Amino acid sequence: MDLDEIIAVLHQKSSPAYLEGMKRFAIENNRALGIPVPELRKLARIIKKDHALALELWKTGLHEARILASLVDDPAFVTRKQINDWVNDFNSWDICDQVCDNLFDRTPFAIETAIAFSSHDEEFIKRAGFVLTAEYAVHNKNADNETFVNLLQLIEYEAWDGRNFVKKAANWALRQIGKRNHILKIAAIETANRILLQESKSAKWIASNALNELSKKVNFR
């Protein structure tokens, strides 16, 4: 399938009702068609991996085409420049999360990117740093504990940020690190307890929410 054929298929799959429903979840839908992600995943399995096509899909600016781009791209061909170019286009939390989950966290630059983005001024770029941390904690089974201890320090340092999409991602990253193994669970709980002492409301929310989950019995991956 070439670009034009794929765009035609996307228009066929569009749903006005789903498009309208995206607003309820604070998803930017000005350039969206209204297609559930499972449908995009089915289409991606038909298309298979194609880096050049992924770049073309991204350039269309269509919401669903960009999610599809993250699904069909090959992380082996993704460059630092591509990551920086794409993240500057993020205009919705779901685009941020899908791209980080489907693609960015599987590149060799995942950790350095997470570190760089976690202190960025722009909300969705900063969110991307913490989403990358969370997704890397889930997907990379062989990463060492030291990597995540260093990332916990970043979460602690940035816990003051009260912007909704940032604090939720920081909380997500903290919880996912704590669920990797017993050592990191202790480290995450200690981090959360220090965050709890910070003055900002967002820090207290991030910490208390994480502690509520990490205090429960966890079946480590």
N, CA and C atoms as a LAMMPS dump frame, in Angstrom:
ITEM: TIMESTEP
0
ITEM: NUMBER OF ATOMS
663
ITEM: BOX BOUNDS ff ff ff
-5.0000000000000000e+02 5.0000000000000000e+02
-5.0000000000000000e+02 5.0000000000000000e+02
-5.0000000000000000e+02 5.0000000000000000e+02
ITEM: ATOMS id mol type element x y z
1 1 1 N 0.842 -1.198 0
2 1 2 C 0 0 0
3 1 3 C 0.876 1.246 0
4 2 1 N 0.559 2.191 -0.885
5 2 2 C 1.307 3.441 -0.87
6 2 3 C 0.566 4.466 -0.012
7 3 1 N 1.143 5.662 0.089
8 3 2 C 0.586 6.673 0.978
9 3 3 C -0.853 7.022 0.625
10 4 1 N -1.127 7.245 -0.639
11 4 2 C -2.48 7.636 -1.048
12 4 3 C -3.506 6.56 -0.717
13 5 1 N -3.129 5.304 -0.931
14 5 2 C -4.048 4.199 -0.623
15 5 3 C -4.332 4.122 0.874
16 6 1 N -3.302 4.338 1.671
17 6 2 C -3.484 4.277 3.124
18 6 3 C -4.368 5.417 3.611
19 7 1 N -4.146 6.607 3.098
20 7 2 C -4.97 7.751 3.502
21 7 3 C -6.426 7.514 3.112
22 8 1 N -6.643 6.913 1.949
23 8 2 C -8.007 6.595 1.519
24 8 3 C -8.657 5.602 2.479
25 9 1 N -7.9 4.598 2.915
26 9 2 C -8.417 3.611 3.871
27 9 3 C -8.749 4.285 5.202
28 10 1 N -7.903 5.19 5.633
29 10 2 C -8.149 5.902 6.887
30 10 3 C -9.447 6.705 6.818
31 11 1 N -9.686 7.348 5.706
32 11 2 C -10.934 8.109 5.554
33 11 3 C -12.145 7.175 5.573
34 12 1 N -11.988 5.984 4.995
35 12 2 C -13.085 5.022 4.999
36 12 3 C -13.411 4.542 6.416
37 13 1 N -12.382 4.462 7.254
38 13 2 C -12.552 3.963 8.616
39 13 3 C -12.985 5.051 9.603
40 14 1 N -13.036 6.278 9.158
41 14 2 C -13.34 7.379 10.066
42 14 3 C -14.759 7.287 10.607
43 15 1 N -14.916 7.738 11.848
44 15 2 C -16.211 7.705 12.517
45 15 3 C -16.495 9.058 13.146
46 16 1 N -17.498 9.781 12.661
47 16 2 C -17.836 11.079 13.261
48 16 3 C -18.141 10.969 14.752
49 17 1 N -18.785 9.885 15.163
50 17 2 C -19.119 9.708 16.573
51 17 3 C -17.856 9.536 17.415
52 18 1 N -16.921 8.731 16.903
53 18 2 C -15.667 8.537 17.625
54 18 3 C -14.861 9.831 17.658
55 19 1 N -14.896 10.557 16.556
56 19 2 C -14.187 11.837 16.477
57 19 3 C -14.699 12.795 17.547
58 20 1 N -15.998 12.872 17.685
59 20 2 C -16.59 13.743 18.692
60 20 3 C -16.235 13.266 20.1
61 21 1 N -16.206 11.955 20.279
62 21 2 C -15.912 11.39 21.592
63 21 3 C -14.49 11.645 22.056
64 22 1 N -13.582 11.91 21.128
65 22 2 C -12.191 12.169 21.489
66 22 3 C -12.079 13.379 22.412
67 23 1 N -12.982 14.331 22.246
68 23 2 C -12.931 15.55 23.058
69 23 3 C -13.122 15.25 24.542
70 24 1 N -13.911 14.229 24.84
71 24 2 C -14.169 13.887 26.239
72 24 3 C -12.91 13.423 26.956
73 25 1 N -11.933 12.967 26.189
74 25 2 C -10.683 12.487 26.766
75 25 3 C -9.544 13.485 26.557
76 26 1 N -9.917 14.729 26.265
77 26 2 C -8.937 15.813 26.084
78 26 3 C -7.938 15.505 24.98
79 27 1 N -8.427 14.856 23.918
80 27 2 C -7.581 14.545 22.767
81 27 3 C -7.828 15.599 21.689
82 28 1 N -6.772 16.206 21.222
83 28 2 C -6.864 17.196 20.153
84 28 3 C -7.364 16.517 18.876
85 29 1 N -8.489 16.997 18.327
86 29 2 C -9.059 16.305 17.163
87 29 3 C -9.272 17.203 15.947
88 30 1 N -8.596 18.348 15.934
89 30 2 C -8.766 19.264 14.791
90 30 3 C -8.311 18.654 13.474
91 31 1 N -7.284 17.814 13.534
92 31 2 C -6.799 17.161 12.318
93 31 3 C -6.945 15.647 12.438
94 32 1 N -8.003 15.239 13.089
95 32 2 C -8.262 13.815 13.291
96 32 3 C -9.436 13.357 12.442
97 33 1 N -9.509 12.035 12.238
98 33 2 C -10.596 11.433 11.466
99 33 3 C -11.575 10.698 12.374
100 34 1 N -11.088 10.247 13.523
101 34 2 C -11.933 9.483 14.433
102 34 3 C -11.837 7.994 14.166
103 35 1 N -10.68 7.407 14.505
104 35 2 C -10.456 5.97 14.294
105 35 3 C -9.85 5.388 15.565
106 36 1 N -10.451 4.355 16.14
107 36 2 C -9.883 3.734 17.345
108 36 3 C -8.498 3.158 17.073
109 37 1 N -7.643 3.192 18.069
110 37 2 C -6.268 2.689 17.917
111 37 3 C -6.235 1.212 17.52
112 38 1 N -7.112 0.333 18.063
113 38 2 C -7.072 -1.068 17.61
114 38 3 C -7.234 -1.211 16.093
115 39 1 N -8.032 -0.341 15.478
116 39 2 C -8.181 -0.381 14.022
117 39 3 C -6.88 0.008 13.332
118 40 1 N -6.171 0.971 13.909
119 40 2 C -4.892 1.384 13.342
120 40 3 C -3.858 0.274 13.484
121 41 1 N -3.926 -0.45 14.58
122 41 2 C -2.99 -1.561 14.777
123 41 3 C -3.241 -2.684 13.76
124 42 1 N -4.505 -2.929 13.467
125 42 2 C -4.827 -3.93 12.436
126 42 3 C -4.251 -3.519 11.09
127 43 1 N -4.405 -2.249 10.758
128 43 2 C -3.886 -1.745 9.483
129 43 3 C -2.364 -1.821 9.45
130 44 1 N -1.729 -1.512 10.575
131 44 2 C -0.267 -1.559 10.644
132 44 3 C 0.255 -2.976 10.395
133 45 1 N -0.469 -3.968 10.865
134 45 2 C -0.041 -5.36 10.648
135 45 3 C -0.11 -5.73 9.17
136 46 1 N -1.015 -5.113 8.451
137 46 2 C -1.112 -5.357 7.005
138 46 3 C 0.033 -4.652 6.272
139 47 1 N 0.312 -3.433 6.678
140 47 2 C 1.343 -2.635 6.016
141 47 3 C 2.731 -3.186 6.302
142 48 1 N 2.978 -3.607 7.534
143 48 2 C 4.274 -4.073 8.025
144 48 3 C 5.251 -2.898 8.157
145 49 1 N 6.475 -3.192 8.583
146 49 2 C 7.445 -2.146 8.875
147 49 3 C 7.937 -1.465 7.59
148 50 1 N 7.924 -0.143 7.622
149 50 2 C 8.363 0.622 6.455
150 50 3 C 8.755 2.025 6.934
151 51 1 N 10.047 2.242 7.105
152 51 2 C 10.532 3.504 7.659
153 51 3 C 10.206 4.691 6.748
154 52 1 N 10.447 4.535 5.458
155 52 2 C 10.195 5.636 4.516
156 52 3 C 8.712 6.012 4.507
157 53 1 N 7.853 5.013 4.52
158 53 2 C 6.418 5.272 4.543
159 53 3 C 6.013 5.961 5.846
160 54 1 N 6.627 5.56 6.959
161 54 2 C 6.323 6.187 8.246
162 54 3 C 6.614 7.683 8.201
163 55 1 N 7.717 8.052 7.593
164 55 2 C 8.061 9.467 7.478
165 55 3 C 7.027 10.209 6.637
166 56 1 N 6.546 9.57 5.581
167 56 2 C 5.516 10.189 4.741
168 56 3 C 4.203 10.343 5.498
169 57 1 N 3.84 9.318 6.243
170 57 2 C 2.61 9.371 7.025
171 57 3 C 2.669 10.501 8.049
172 58 1 N 3.808 10.659 8.684
173 58 2 C 3.939 11.717 9.691
174 58 3 C 3.748 13.098 9.065
175 59 1 N 4.31 13.284 7.881
176 59 2 C 4.256 14.592 7.227
177 59 3 C 2.829 15.017 6.847
178 60 1 N 1.906 14.068 6.783
179 60 2 C 0.525 14.438 6.436
180 60 3 C -0.113 15.302 7.521
181 61 1 N 0.358 15.167 8.753
182 61 2 C -0.214 15.926 9.86
183 61 3 C -1.508 15.353 10.402
184 62 1 N -2.043 14.322 9.767
185 62 2 C -3.274 13.694 10.245
186 62 3 C -3.013 12.926 11.545
187 63 1 N -3.897 13.099 12.496
188 63 2 C -3.753 12.483 13.817
189 63 3 C -3.537 10.97 13.699
190 64 1 N -4.43 10.302 13.015
191 64 2 C -4.351 8.841 12.904
192 64 3 C -3.181 8.397 12.038
193 65 1 N -2.834 9.181 11.027
194 65 2 C -1.683 8.844 10.191
195 65 3 C -0.4 8.886 11.007
196 66 1 N -0.34 9.8 11.961
197 66 2 C 0.858 9.896 12.799
198 66 3 C 0.944 8.739 13.784
199 67 1 N -0.178 8.323 14.333
200 67 2 C -0.151 7.131 15.192
201 67 3 C 0.256 5.917 14.358
202 68 1 N -0.289 5.809 13.163
203 68 2 C 0.061 4.706 12.272
204 68 3 C 1.544 4.747 11.926
205 69 1 N 2.09 5.941 11.739
206 69 2 C 3.522 6.08 11.447
207 69 3 C 4.363 5.46 12.55
208 70 1 N 3.955 5.679 13.795
209 70 2 C 4.708 5.121 14.919
210 70 3 C 4.61 3.604 14.97
211 71 1 N 3.543 3.064 14.414
212 71 2 C 3.339 1.617 14.414
213 71 3 C 4.103 0.918 13.297
214 72 1 N 4.268 1.575 12.155
215 72 2 C 4.926 0.923 11.015
216 72 3 C 6.403 1.275 10.91
217 73 1 N 6.852 2.296 11.63
218 73 2 C 8.266 2.661 11.551
219 73 3 C 9.131 1.582 12.185
220 74 1 N 10.375 1.519 11.733
221 74 2 C 11.343 0.558 12.249
222 74 3 C 12.306 1.3 13.169
223 75 1 N 12.308 0.986 14.469
224 75 2 C 13.167 1.714 15.402
225 75 3 C 14.648 1.668 15.054
226 76 1 N 15.053 0.661 14.289
227 76 2 C 16.457 0.545 13.901
228 76 3 C 16.898 1.685 12.985
229 77 1 N 15.938 2.323 12.324
230 77 2 C 16.257 3.403 11.389
231 77 3 C 15.95 4.789 11.955
232 78 1 N 15.412 4.843 13.138
233 78 2 C 15.055 6.134 13.74
234 78 3 C 16.318 6.838 14.225
235 79 1 N 16.434 8.119 13.913
236 79 2 C 17.588 8.912 14.32
237 79 3 C 17.215 9.886 15.431
238 80 1 N 18.216 10.454 16.042
239 80 2 C 17.97 11.496 17.043
240 80 3 C 17.22 12.667 16.419
241 81 1 N 17.59 13.025 15.197
242 81 2 C 16.925 14.14 14.521
243 81 3 C 15.451 13.852 14.321
244 82 1 N 15.118 12.626 13.916
245 82 2 C 13.702 12.278 13.739
246 82 3 C 12.944 12.4 15.054
247 83 1 N 13.541 11.912 16.131
248 83 2 C 12.879 12.013 17.436
249 83 3 C 12.609 13.471 17.781
250 84 1 N 13.606 14.312 17.597
251 84 2 C 13.441 15.73 17.912
252 84 3 C 12.415 16.396 17
253 85 1 N 12.426 16.037 15.728
254 85 2 C 11.461 16.618 14.785
255 85 3 C 10.037 16.211 15.151
256 86 1 N 9.841 14.938 15.425
257 86 2 C 8.491 14.45 15.716
258 86 3 C 7.97 14.991 17.029
259 87 1 N 8.834 15.009 18.046
260 87 2 C 8.346 15.443 19.361
261 87 3 C 7.931 16.91 19.333
262 88 1 N 8.555 17.686 18.48
263 88 2 C 8.159 19.091 18.35
264 88 3 C 6.791 19.247 17.692
265 89 1 N 6.294 18.181 17.077
266 89 2 C 4.956 18.192 16.474
267 89 3 C 3.873 17.692 17.421
268 90 1 N 4.255 17.17 18.578
269 90 2 C 3.255 16.636 19.508
270 90 3 C 2.269 17.737 19.907
271 91 1 N 0.994 17.449 19.728
272 91 2 C -0.045 18.422 20.102
273 91 3 C -1.175 17.774 20.906
274 92 1 N -0.953 16.524 21.329
275 92 2 C -1.982 15.8 22.072
276 92 3 C -1.301 14.712 22.888
277 93 1 N -1.855 14.444 24.072
278 93 2 C -1.222 13.458 24.934
279 93 3 C -1.204 12.063 24.323
280 94 1 N -2.242 11.735 23.537
281 94 2 C -2.284 10.373 22.997
282 94 3 C -1.263 10.17 21.892
283 95 1 N -0.999 11.209 21.086
284 95 2 C 0.067 11.122 20.092
285 95 3 C 1.4 10.912 20.811
286 96 1 N 1.624 11.691 21.841
287 96 2 C 2.844 11.567 22.644
288 96 3 C 3.003 10.139 23.156
289 97 1 N 1.968 9.617 23.768
290 97 2 C 2.061 8.304 24.399
291 97 3 C 2.214 7.182 23.38
292 98 1 N 1.457 7.268 22.283
293 98 2 C 1.533 6.226 21.266
294 98 3 C 2.912 6.181 20.615
295 99 1 N 3.464 7.331 20.292
296 99 2 C 4.768 7.367 19.626
297 99 3 C 5.861 6.863 20.569
298 100 1 N 5.802 7.27 21.824
299 100 2 C 6.796 6.803 22.794
300 100 3 C 6.674 5.304 23.023
301 101 1 N 5.45 4.813 23.124
302 101 2 C 5.195 3.393 23.39
303 101 3 C 5.532 2.519 22.189
304 102 1 N 5.101 2.933 21.024
305 102 2 C 5.252 2.101 19.83
306 102 3 C 6.643 2.157 19.223
307 103 1 N 7.361 3.258 19.465
308 103 2 C 8.577 3.477 18.683
309 103 3 C 9.77 3.989 19.484
310 104 1 N 9.639 5.169 20.098
311 104 2 C 10.808 5.827 20.674
312 104 3 C 11.486 5.006 21.759
313 105 1 N 10.699 4.3 22.585
314 105 2 C 11.327 3.576 23.694
315 105 3 C 12.055 2.324 23.22
316 106 1 N 11.95 2.008 21.941
317 106 2 C 12.617 0.835 21.373
318 106 3 C 13.876 1.216 20.598
319 107 1 N 14.215 2.5 20.634
320 107 2 C 15.422 2.97 19.947
321 107 3 C 16.61 2.964 20.905
322 108 1 N 17.838 3.028 20.375
323 108 2 C 19.019 3.086 21.248
324 108 3 C 19.117 4.392 22.028
325 109 1 N 18.289 5.375 21.654
326 109 2 C 18.375 6.698 22.277
327 109 3 C 17.317 6.916 23.352
328 110 1 N 16.622 5.872 23.752
329 110 2 C 15.471 6.034 24.641
330 110 3 C 15.833 6.72 25.953
331 111 1 N 16.892 6.267 26.615
332 111 2 C 17.226 6.811 27.925
333 111 3 C 17.761 8.229 27.815
334 112 1 N 18.666 8.468 26.888
335 112 2 C 19.2 9.821 26.759
336 112 3 C 18.099 10.801 26.355
337 113 1 N 17.146 10.315 25.579
338 113 2 C 16.018 11.163 25.184
339 113 3 C 15.112 11.447 26.377
340 114 1 N 14.844 10.433 27.174
341 114 2 C 14.018 10.615 28.369
342 114 3 C 14.643 11.638 29.302
343 115 1 N 15.938 11.548 29.479
344 115 2 C 16.64 12.49 30.349
345 115 3 C 16.56 13.909 29.799
346 116 1 N 16.792 14.042 28.505
347 116 2 C 16.786 15.372 27.895
348 116 3 C 15.404 16.01 27.932
349 117 1 N 14.38 15.226 27.673
350 117 2 C 13.027 15.777 27.572
351 117 3 C 12.402 16.059 28.944
352 118 1 N 12.855 15.375 29.983
353 118 2 C 12.175 15.461 31.28
354 118 3 C 12.275 16.833 31.939
355 119 1 N 13.161 17.675 31.455
356 119 2 C 13.265 19.024 32.012
357 119 3 C 12.895 20.099 30.986
358 120 1 N 12.258 19.688 29.914
359 120 2 C 11.89 20.619 28.845
360 120 3 C 10.755 21.529 29.285
361 121 1 N 10.701 22.722 28.715
362 121 2 C 9.643 23.672 29.077
363 121 3 C 8.285 23.307 28.474
364 122 1 N 8.277 22.759 27.258
365 122 2 C 7.022 22.477 26.567
366 122 3 C 6.348 21.24 27.187
367 123 1 N 5.034 21.365 27.42
368 123 2 C 4.327 20.338 28.189
369 123 3 C 4.394 18.956 27.575
370 124 1 N 4.107 18.829 26.278
371 124 2 C 4.06 17.495 25.685
372 124 3 C 5.449 16.903 25.488
373 125 1 N 6.462 17.756 25.317
374 125 2 C 7.827 17.24 25.219
375 125 3 C 8.276 16.735 26.584
376 126 1 N 7.963 17.492 27.615
377 126 2 C 8.318 17.047 28.967
378 126 3 C 7.564 15.772 29.322
379 127 1 N 6.296 15.721 28.945
380 127 2 C 5.539 14.479 29.162
381 127 3 C 6.238 13.315 28.471
382 128 1 N 6.709 13.54 27.25
383 128 2 C 7.374 12.477 26.498
384 128 3 C 8.556 11.905 27.269
385 129 1 N 9.289 12.766 27.984
386 129 2 C 10.408 12.264 28.773
387 129 3 C 9.973 11.26 29.814
388 130 1 N 8.869 11.552 30.491
389 130 2 C 8.402 10.643 31.545
390 130 3 C 7.651 9.433 30.985
391 131 1 N 6.954 9.626 29.863
392 131 2 C 6.304 8.48 29.225
393 131 3 C 7.362 7.501 28.732
394 132 1 N 8.444 8.037 28.15
395 132 2 C 9.544 7.171 27.722
396 132 3 C 10.11 6.376 28.897
397 133 1 N 10.254 7.029 30.025
398 133 2 C 10.749 6.349 31.222
399 133 3 C 9.81 5.219 31.625
400 134 1 N 8.511 5.511 31.654
401 134 2 C 7.524 4.499 32.032
402 134 3 C 7.524 3.328 31.059
403 135 1 N 7.517 3.623 29.77
404 135 2 C 7.452 2.566 28.764
405 135 3 C 8.746 1.75 28.731
406 136 1 N 9.874 2.411 28.932
407 136 2 C 11.154 1.7 28.969
408 136 3 C 11.182 0.74 30.157
409 137 1 N 10.616 1.179 31.264
410 137 2 C 10.55 0.311 32.442
411 137 3 C 9.707 -0.927 32.185
412 138 1 N 8.691 -0.788 31.356
413 138 2 C 7.817 -1.917 31.033
414 138 3 C 8.449 -2.835 29.99
415 139 1 N 9.043 -2.263 28.949
416 139 2 C 9.446 -3.049 27.787
417 139 3 C 10.875 -3.58 27.832
418 140 1 N 11.781 -2.857 28.489
419 140 2 C 13.183 -3.276 28.449
420 140 3 C 13.495 -4.152 29.66
421 141 1 N 13.408 -5.437 29.455
422 141 2 C 13.556 -6.39 30.563
423 141 3 C 14.997 -6.487 31.055
424 142 1 N 15.966 -6.112 30.224
425 142 2 C 17.367 -6.336 30.57
426 142 3 C 18.068 -5.09 31.109
427 143 1 N 17.372 -3.983 31.197
428 143 2 C 17.997 -2.755 31.706
429 143 3 C 18.395 -2.935 33.165
430 144 1 N 19.534 -2.338 33.549
431 144 2 C 20.006 -2.508 34.919
432 144 3 C 19.307 -1.545 35.871
433 145 1 N 19.381 -1.856 37.145
434 145 2 C 18.709 -1.046 38.161
435 145 3 C 19.257 0.374 38.221
436 146 1 N 20.555 0.534 38.002
437 146 2 C 21.172 1.858 38.103
438 146 3 C 20.537 2.853 37.135
439 147 1 N 20.191 2.367 35.95
440 147 2 C 19.533 3.224 34.968
441 147 3 C 18.279 3.842 35.56
442 148 1 N 17.492 3.047 36.249
443 148 2 C 16.213 3.525 36.777
444 148 3 C 16.387 4.327 38.072
445 149 1 N 17.419 4.029 38.835
446 149 2 C 17.704 4.853 40.017
447 149 3 C 18.012 6.278 39.582
448 150 1 N 18.768 6.424 38.504
449 150 2 C 19.071 7.758 37.971
450 150 3 C 17.812 8.453 37.473
451 151 1 N 16.913 7.698 36.854
452 151 2 C 15.669 8.277 36.363
453 151 3 C 14.745 8.678 37.516
454 152 1 N 14.805 7.951 38.61
455 152 2 C 14.024 8.33 39.796
456 152 3 C 14.437 9.705 40.307
457 153 1 N 15.712 10.008 40.204
458 153 2 C 16.196 11.317 40.631
459 153 3 C 15.587 12.43 39.783
460 154 1 N 15.432 12.166 38.492
461 154 2 C 14.805 13.154 37.602
462 154 3 C 13.342 13.372 37.974
463 155 1 N 12.646 12.279 38.256
464 155 2 C 11.236 12.394 38.656
465 155 3 C 11.126 13.228 39.928
466 156 1 N 11.995 12.958 40.881
467 156 2 C 11.979 13.714 42.137
468 156 3 C 12.232 15.197 41.884
469 157 1 N 13.184 15.493 41.045
470 157 2 C 13.558 16.886 40.784
471 157 3 C 12.457 17.656 40.073
472 158 1 N 11.704 16.974 39.213
473 158 2 C 10.699 17.652 38.391
474 158 3 C 9.277 17.507 38.936
475 159 1 N 9.131 16.957 40.126
476 159 2 C 7.791 16.691 40.669
477 159 3 C 6.998 17.953 40.979
478 160 1 N 7.646 19.097 40.967
479 160 2 C 6.968 20.372 41.24
480 160 3 C 6.012 20.778 40.125
481 161 1 N 6.226 20.247 38.918
482 161 2 C 5.481 20.704 37.747
483 161 3 C 4.02 20.265 37.84
484 162 1 N 3.127 21.228 37.983
485 162 2 C 1.723 20.918 38.2
486 162 3 C 0.89 20.777 36.943
487 163 1 N 1.5 20.906 35.776
488 163 2 C 0.723 20.745 34.546
489 163 3 C 0.206 19.308 34.443
490 164 1 N -1.061 19.184 34.115
491 164 2 C -1.763 17.912 34.204
492 164 3 C -1.056 16.775 33.481
493 165 1 N -0.66 17.01 32.225
494 165 2 C -0.084 15.924 31.438
495 165 3 C 1.341 15.594 31.861
496 166 1 N 2.002 16.525 32.531
497 166 2 C 3.351 16.262 33.038
498 166 3 C 3.283 15.461 34.334
499 167 1 N 2.485 15.934 35.284
500 167 2 C 2.47 15.26 36.588
501 167 3 C 1.932 13.836 36.479
502 168 1 N 0.957 13.613 35.59
503 168 2 C 0.428 12.257 35.424
504 168 3 C 1.477 11.322 34.839
505 169 1 N 2.285 11.842 33.911
506 169 2 C 3.334 11.016 33.318
507 169 3 C 4.454 10.744 34.315
508 170 1 N 4.79 11.743 35.146
509 170 2 C 5.816 11.546 36.16
510 170 3 C 5.371 10.483 37.169
511 171 1 N 4.113 10.539 37.555
512 171 2 C 3.553 9.541 38.456
513 171 3 C 3.58 8.145 37.829
514 172 1 N 3.217 8.075 36.569
515 172 2 C 3.227 6.812 35.821
516 172 3 C 4.64 6.225 35.806
517 173 1 N 5.631 7.064 35.512
518 173 2 C 7.015 6.598 35.455
519 173 3 C 7.473 6.083 36.82
520 174 1 N 7.132 6.803 37.872
521 174 2 C 7.511 6.4 39.225
522 174 3 C 6.916 5.038 39.574
523 175 1 N 5.652 4.842 39.242
524 175 2 C 4.997 3.566 39.553
525 175 3 C 5.573 2.415 38.739
526 176 1 N 5.839 2.643 37.469
527 176 2 C 6.353 1.568 36.619
528 176 3 C 7.759 1.147 37.024
529 177 1 N 8.584 2.105 37.416
530 177 2 C 9.915 1.742 37.901
531 177 3 C 9.793 0.887 39.154
532 178 1 N 8.91 1.283 40.053
533 178 2 C 8.736 0.548 41.295
534 178 3 C 8.196 -0.857 41.123
535 179 1 N 7.6 -1.115 39.982
536 179 2 C 7.017 -2.443 39.739
537 179 3 C 7.967 -3.389 38.995
538 180 1 N 9.209 -2.937 38.752
539 180 2 C 10.148 -3.805 38.033
540 180 3 C 10.676 -4.947 38.908
541 181 1 N 11.115 -4.613 40.1
542 181 2 C 11.659 -5.625 40.998
543 181 3 C 11.679 -5.083 42.423
544 182 1 N 12.043 -5.936 43.37
545 182 2 C 11.978 -5.553 44.782
546 182 3 C 12.934 -4.396 45.098
547 183 1 N 14.124 -4.416 44.532
548 183 2 C 15.1 -3.357 44.799
549 183 3 C 14.569 -2.013 44.321
550 184 1 N 14.02 -1.986 43.117
551 184 2 C 13.51 -0.724 42.577
552 184 3 C 12.208 -0.309 43.257
553 185 1 N 11.463 -1.272 43.763
554 185 2 C 10.269 -0.915 44.528
555 185 3 C 10.659 -0.123 45.772
556 186 1 N 11.673 -0.589 46.472
557 186 2 C 12.145 0.129 47.658
558 186 3 C 12.651 1.514 47.272
559 187 1 N 13.417 1.583 46.174
560 187 2 C 13.96 2.862 45.723
561 187 3 C 12.843 3.826 45.329
562 188 1 N 11.806 3.311 44.674
563 188 2 C 10.684 4.154 44.248
564 188 3 C 9.897 4.658 45.455
565 189 1 N 9.705 3.79 46.448
566 189 2 C 8.994 4.198 47.665
567 189 3 C 9.789 5.275 48.409
568 190 1 N 11.095 5.093 48.499
569 190 2 C 11.945 6.101 49.153
570 190 3 C 11.874 7.426 48.398
571 191 1 N 11.886 7.343 47.072
572 191 2 C 11.773 8.555 46.248
573 191 3 C 10.431 9.233 46.486
574 192 1 N 9.376 8.446 46.487
575 192 2 C 8.036 9.001 46.696
576 192 3 C 7.921 9.671 48.065
577 193 1 N 8.529 9.083 49.066
578 193 2 C 8.481 9.68 50.407
579 193 3 C 9.219 11.016 50.452
580 194 1 N 10.304 11.129 49.71
581 194 2 C 11.003 12.418 49.639
582 194 3 C 10.182 13.436 48.86
583 195 1 N 9.554 12.987 47.772
584 195 2 C 8.704 13.882 46.985
585 195 3 C 7.544 14.396 47.835
586 196 1 N 7.036 13.548 48.68
587 196 2 C 5.905 13.907 49.535
588 196 3 C 6.224 15.099 50.435
589 197 1 N 7.488 15.306 50.721
590 197 2 C 7.907 16.403 51.593
591 197 3 C 8.004 17.734 50.854
592 198 1 N 7.926 17.685 49.526
593 198 2 C 7.97 18.924 48.758
594 198 3 C 6.688 19.73 48.985
595 199 1 N 6.768 21.021 48.74
596 199 2 C 5.652 21.911 49.056
597 199 3 C 4.539 21.92 48.01
598 200 1 N 4.872 21.594 46.75
599 200 2 C 3.876 21.748 45.686
600 200 3 C 2.778 20.692 45.757
601 201 1 N 1.591 21.067 45.321
602 201 2 C 0.455 20.148 45.302
603 201 3 C 0.706 18.989 44.345
604 202 1 N 1.334 19.286 43.221
605 202 2 C 1.574 18.226 42.236
606 202 3 C 2.524 17.176 42.801
607 203 1 N 3.554 17.624 43.53
608 203 2 C 4.499 16.678 44.124
609 203 3 C 3.793 15.756 45.116
610 204 1 N 2.947 16.347 45.938
611 204 2 C 2.234 15.548 46.931
612 204 3 C 1.279 14.559 46.258
613 205 1 N 0.646 14.986 45.152
614 205 2 C -0.244 14.069 44.43
615 205 3 C 0.541 12.931 43.79
616 206 1 N 1.644 13.27 43.106
617 206 2 C 2.487 12.257 42.466
618 206 3 C 2.933 11.215 43.487
619 207 1 N 3.4 11.699 44.637
620 207 2 C 3.936 10.794 45.655
621 207 3 C 2.858 9.943 46.308
622 208 1 N 1.766 10.575 46.72
623 208 2 C 0.728 9.828 47.443
624 208 3 C 0.066 8.801 46.551
625 209 1 N -0.164 9.158 45.288
626 209 2 C -0.769 8.214 44.352
627 209 3 C 0.15 7.024 44.111
628 210 1 N 1.447 7.295 43.943
629 210 2 C 2.399 6.21 43.724
630 210 3 C 2.527 5.322 44.959
631 211 1 N 2.585 5.939 46.122
632 211 2 C 2.71 5.161 47.354
633 211 3 C 1.496 4.274 47.578
634 212 1 N 0.336 4.759 47.204
635 212 2 C -0.881 3.962 47.345
636 212 3 C -0.796 2.678 46.529
637 213 1 N -0.223 2.779 45.327
638 213 2 C -0.098 1.588 44.484
639 213 3 C 1.079 0.726 44.898
640 214 1 N 2.218 1.349 45.211
641 214 2 C 3.422 0.578 45.526
642 214 3 C 3.349 -0.092 46.893
643 215 1 N 2.43 0.358 47.734
644 215 2 C 2.267 -0.268 49.049
645 215 3 C 1.53 -1.604 48.949
646 216 1 N 0.906 -1.831 47.812
647 216 2 C 0.2 -3.096 47.604
648 216 3 C 1.186 -4.16 47.149
649 217 1 N 0.765 -5.408 47.247
650 217 2 C 1.604 -6.51 46.781
651 217 3 C 1.748 -6.432 45.27
652 218 1 N 2.992 -6.488 44.793
653 218 2 C 3.268 -6.371 43.365
654 218 3 C 3.828 -7.679 42.838
655 219 1 N 3.29 -8.17 41.741
656 219 2 C 3.863 -9.323 41.062
657 219 3 C 4.867 -8.804 40.042
658 220 1 N 6.143 -8.926 40.375
659 220 2 C 7.179 -8.355 39.513
660 220 3 C 7.251 -9.092 38.192
661 221 1 N 7.596 -8.297 37.166
662 221 2 C 7.679 -8.863 35.822
663 221 3 C 8.895 -9.751 35.698
